Amino acid sequence: MVCWNGEAVVFAELKRHKKDRIRPTQPRWLEAALRVGLEPKNFLLVEWDLASE
């Protein structure tokens, strides 16, 4: 997911708890983005789950 407000941008990756994982290409994509000037604050990893109450 890409979110922005003016010049501020955040790339959010959503992963379902125990059902999803980081793919091998994703760390390489992050490293490339950091090399071209993006910062760690521009990235968010969200783990979610459907919990019954």
N, C-alpha and C positions, 0 to 999 in steps of 0.2 A: 504494500500500500504506500502511495506517495502522498504526503500532506504538505501544504505550503500556505504561507501567509506573507504576502509581499515577497521579500527575498529570503525569508526563513523557510527551510525545507527539512522534512524528516522522512526517512525511508523506514517503514515499519514492516517487520516480518512477523507473521502470526503462525504459531505452531501449536497444534493440539497436544496437550499433555499425554504422554505415552503412546501417541498415535502418529506423531510426525517428528521429523528431525532435520537438522541442518544438512543440506545437500553439499557434496564436495565442491561444487562450483561457487557456492555462496561465500565462503571465506576468501576465495580469490577475487570475487567481485568487490567485496569490502576492501581488501588490500588495494585494489586498483583505484577505487573511489578515494581512499585516503591519500594515495600518491598524487592525485590530481587536485588536491586542495580541500576536499570535504573533511570534516572533523568527526570524531566519535559522537559528539552531541547530535549529529545529523542522523543517527541510526538508533533504532529501537527494536528490541526483540521481545515479543509478547507471547507468553505461554498461556493457553486457555484450556478450559475443560467444562463439560456440562455436568454439573453436580446436582444430584437430586437432594431435595430438602426434606 
